[in-house]
Amino acid sequence: MKSITKRILTAVVALPILFFAAFFMPEYHHPLLMLIIVAAISFGTYEMSEIVRKKERVSPVIYASPILTVLAYVERSMMQEEIFSFFLYIMLIALAFAIEVFKGGHDDFEGSIDVLGRSVLAMSYPALLSIFFINILFLDNSSYHIALFFILVFGEDTFAFFSGMLFGRNNRGIIKVSPKKSVAGFIGGILIPAIFGLAAPLILPGVFTFSALKGFILGAVTAVFGALGDLVESTFKRSAKVKDSGIIVPGRGGILDSLDSLLFAAAPFSILTTIFELL
């Protein structure tokens, strides 16, 4: 089955589930979507551990990092801010360092810095970045904001893919880490989500209270970071010399291959939306 067919089938199955989860029990801060996020982060953490293990061993502490996602959700539900989740992140890092004190002696601690660097990376990506995704669940009119977020991020991926196929044949190879990506694909992947962002407050002014110009900026910035997230994960995979992070998602590879754009785009979307709603 061709990659494009697999991608379409995956989207047809995944997107309705995600949109249903976005509008399911919003008064309880989307528990179904939260469970999906935690499951995805758990699988993604395992895949990231396998990527970094291609080089050398990592600290077992990384497998506890999805707790950050759960704790961030609980904190937002109870206190409206993340305090203990970041404290836990620091404690997990400290624990990984402490364990290396006892495990690093097998090579006279020669590889300890590399081990700890890979371990901190695997604890930060994807678990730490998922905290910004949790923030979106707690925005005003959160169901619509979640839906807009998915539209912007998946729109970037979809329109970059088709723009690249149609107009990118002679302008590829600009970015070495992903030589098949084209300038045309990048432009299409940014412009269309920016237009979606512009249209959102015009179509639903009672839901999205920011201006059309701010919506355009929100769409463009979210799309840029979504594209950046894809490139960053490509960097990880090239370093480990693997094609995909896994095989669980047809047409896309592993969970991280589908999460990469969402993880990087969640922070600017969450931050900009909060700022725009206040201004």
Disulfide bonds with the S-S distance in Angstrom:
none
